[in-house]
Amino acid sequence: MHCADGTVIACVNCSTGLYYLWAMHTHTAFTIRSIVTMPLPLAVWHVCMGHAANSTLRKAEKVVEGLSLDPLEKSTGPGDHIDCPSCLMGKQKQLPFPSHARHCTTHVAELIHIDVWGPINIATLSGETFFIAFTDDFSHFSTVYLMKHKSEVYSHLQRYITWIENQSGQ
C-alpha cells in the first residue's frame, strides 16, 4: 500500500493461506476502501457475508454502502431459496445409526479407536508434526503419542498394545 506521495506504508504477504499486514509506519493511520464498479451476483454476496439469507442481503443493501445486488436477481422475488451446496449440506439431517449396528464393549481393550493426524503447520519444540491417538471404547480413555514422521505409527501401535495388555491384564 502506498501513500498519495508514493511512499510505501504497508506490505501484505501471504504465507500458508494467511495474509500478514506489515505496517512500515506504526504511527500512520490509514483506511482501505474498496470500490465495486458493478453490482455483484447474489451468490457472491451470500458467500462474502457469511452465507447470509437472500432476504437479509436485500435488507442490507439498503443500509450497507457498496453492497449492490444484481438488478436481475432483485426481481426474482422475496424468497430465501439459496443454491449454495454448503448451506444445503448444513441443513441436512442424518438418521441415527441403527441399534443393531451398535457394538457394546464389555471390557477394556476389546475395541480401540485409532486416529493418525498430521502434519500440522507448527512443529512442537522437539520437532513433532504428527500425532496418533488411541481411545479405548469401553473406558473412553485416550492416549496420545507425538511423532516426527508418519512411519513411526507401527512402533507406537506395538508400544500401545503392550501397555494396554499390561494395564488390562489380558
C-alpha positions as semicolon CSV with decimal commas, in nm:
position;residue;x (nm);y (nm);z (nm)
1;M;0,000;0,000;0,000
2;H;0,125;0,343;-0,091
3;C;0,055;0,697;0,027
4;A;-0,054;0,961;-0,218
5;D;0,310;1,071;-0,249
6;G;0,418;0,716;-0,345
7;T;0,588;0,608;-0,021
8;V;0,522;0,253;0,095
9;I;0,323;0,243;0,418
10;A;0,242;-0,129;0,441
11;C;0,305;-0,464;0,272
12;V;0,082;-0,770;0,262
13;N;0,239;-1,115;0,244
14;C;0,060;-1,448;0,202
15;S;0,201;-1,746;0,390
16;T;0,028;-2,084;0,435
17;G;-0,308;-1,938;0,337
18;L;-0,291;-1,645;0,581
19;Y;-0,237;-1,281;0,489
20;Y;0,002;-1,080;0,706
21;L;-0,003;-0,698;0,711
22;W;0,333;-0,535;0,782
23;A;0,294;-0,164;0,861
24;M;0,607;0,038;0,780
25;H;0,500;0,338;0,989
26;T;0,313;0,240;1,303
27;H;0,215;0,599;1,373
28;T;0,042;0,635;1,037
29;A;-0,333;0,581;1,039
30;F;-0,483;0,469;0,711
31;T;-0,805;0,333;0,576
32;I;-0,867;0,099;0,288
33;R;-1,162;0,147;0,060
34;S;-1,278;-0,100;-0,197
35;I;-1,490;0,029;-0,480
36;V;-1,724;-0,207;-0,659
37;T;-1,786;-0,074;-1,007
38;M;-2,072;-0,306;-1,096
39;P;-2,336;-0,496;-0,900
40;L;-2,230;-0,844;-0,795
41;P;-2,448;-1,156;-0,814
42;L;-2,645;-1,252;-0,506
43;A;-2,441;-1,574;-0,474
44;V;-2,116;-1,376;-0,439
45;W;-2,258;-1,155;-0,164
46;H;-2,412;-1,462;0,001
47;V;-2,067;-1,619;0,046
48;C;-1,889;-1,291;0,131
49;M;-2,141;-1,211;0,403
50;G;-2,107;-1,546;0,583
51;H;-2,378;-1,734;0,391
52;A;-2,650;-1,484;0,481
53;A;-3,006;-1,544;0,365
54;N;-3,120;-1,366;0,048
55;S;-3,377;-1,160;0,240
56;T;-3,102;-1,045;0,477
57;L;-2,885;-0,938;0,183
58;R;-3,174;-0,745;0,028
59;K;-3,229;-0,561;0,358
60;A;-2,855;-0,499;0,399
61;E;-2,832;-0,349;0,051
62;K;-3,042;-0,056;0,172
63;V;-2,807;0,031;0,460
64;V;-2,459;-0,102;0,365
65;E;-2,252;0,129;0,148
66;G;-2,106;-0,051;-0,153
67;L;-2,335;-0,353;-0,136
68;S;-2,530;-0,357;-0,459
69;L;-2,709;-0,664;-0,587
70;D;-2,758;-0,752;-0,950
71;P;-3,087;-0,586;-1,057
72;L;-3,197;-0,901;-1,244
73;E;-3,182;-1,103;-0,922
74;K;-3,388;-0,848;-0,727
75;S;-3,689;-0,919;-0,945
76;T;-3,688;-1,294;-0,877
77;G;-3,897;-1,250;-0,565
78;P;-3,854;-1,217;-0,192
79;G;-3,787;-1,587;-0,123
80;D;-3,485;-1,719;0,064
81;H;-3,408;-2,001;-0,178
82;I;-3,029;-2,045;-0,187
83;D;-2,844;-2,262;-0,436
84;C;-2,542;-2,297;-0,207
85;P;-2,404;-2,651;-0,157
86;S;-2,253;-2,557;0,183
87;C;-2,585;-2,423;0,313
88;L;-2,779;-2,722;0,181
89;M;-2,538;-2,970;0,342
90;G;-2,557;-2,779;0,670
91;K;-2,935;-2,812;0,676
92;Q;-2,943;-3,185;0,603
93;K;-3,038;-3,426;0,876
94;Q;-2,893;-3,770;0,923
95;L;-3,081;-4,062;1,072
96;P;-2,918;-4,221;1,378
97;F;-2,723;-4,539;1,338
98;P;-2,947;-4,845;1,366
99;S;-2,936;-5,009;1,709
100;H;-2,829;-5,342;1,562
101;A;-2,514;-5,173;1,426
102;R;-2,401;-5,067;1,773
103;H;-2,146;-5,290;1,935
104;C;-2,135;-5,251;2,311
105;T;-1,798;-5,339;2,455
106;T;-1,790;-5,526;2,784
107;H;-1,426;-5,485;2,890
108;V;-1,117;-5,273;2,841
109;A;-0,917;-5,320;2,518
110;E;-1,197;-5,501;2,338
111;L;-1,228;-5,222;2,081
112;I;-0,969;-4,947;2,028
113;H;-1,022;-4,646;1,802
114;I;-0,706;-4,510;1,638
115;D;-0,660;-4,171;1,473
116;V;-0,342;-4,056;1,298
117;W;-0,326;-3,685;1,228
118;G;-0,079;-3,450;1,062
119;P;0,135;-3,297;0,951
120;I;0,050;-2,982;1,142
121;N;0,188;-2,645;1,030
122;I;0,376;-2,570;1,352
123;A;0,604;-2,836;1,499
124;T;0,645;-2,895;1,873
125;L;0,965;-2,778;2,043
126;S;1,115;-3,123;1,985
127;G;1,010;-3,130;1,617
128;E;0,696;-3,348;1,612
129;T;0,441;-3,269;1,341
130;F;0,218;-3,581;1,363
131;F;0,024;-3,746;1,641
132;I;-0,154;-4,075;1,693
133;A;-0,443;-4,111;1,936
134;F;-0,569;-4,441;2,082
135;T;-0,911;-4,440;2,251
136;D;-1,050;-4,739;2,437
137;D;-1,419;-4,784;2,353
138;F;-1,512;-4,927;2,694
139;S;-1,337;-4,680;2,927
140;H;-1,309;-4,389;2,677
141;F;-0,952;-4,345;2,799
142;S;-0,734;-4,179;2,536
143;T;-0,360;-4,199;2,490
144;V;-0,176;-3,967;2,252
145;Y;0,175;-4,010;2,112
146;L;0,357;-3,736;1,922
147;M;0,557;-3,834;1,614
148;K;0,817;-3,669;1,393
149;H;0,738;-3,900;1,100
150;K;0,427;-4,089;0,996
151;S;0,639;-4,402;0,963
152;E;0,650;-4,420;1,346
153;V;0,285;-4,537;1,361
154;Y;0,366;-4,909;1,375
155;S;0,616;-4,874;1,661
156;H;0,366;-4,664;1,863
157;L;0,093;-4,922;1,791
158;Q;0,315;-5,201;1,926
159;R;0,401;-4,986;2,229
160;Y;0,033;-4,914;2,297
161;I;-0,071;-5,279;2,260
162;T;0,195;-5,383;2,512
163;W;0,086;-5,109;2,751
164;I;-0,290;-5,180;2,726
165;E;-0,235;-5,555;2,770
166;N;-0,034;-5,488;3,087
167;Q;-0,298;-5,246;3,219
168;S;-0,597;-5,469;3,144
169;G;-0,432;-5,800;3,237
170;Q;-0,541;-5,960;2,911
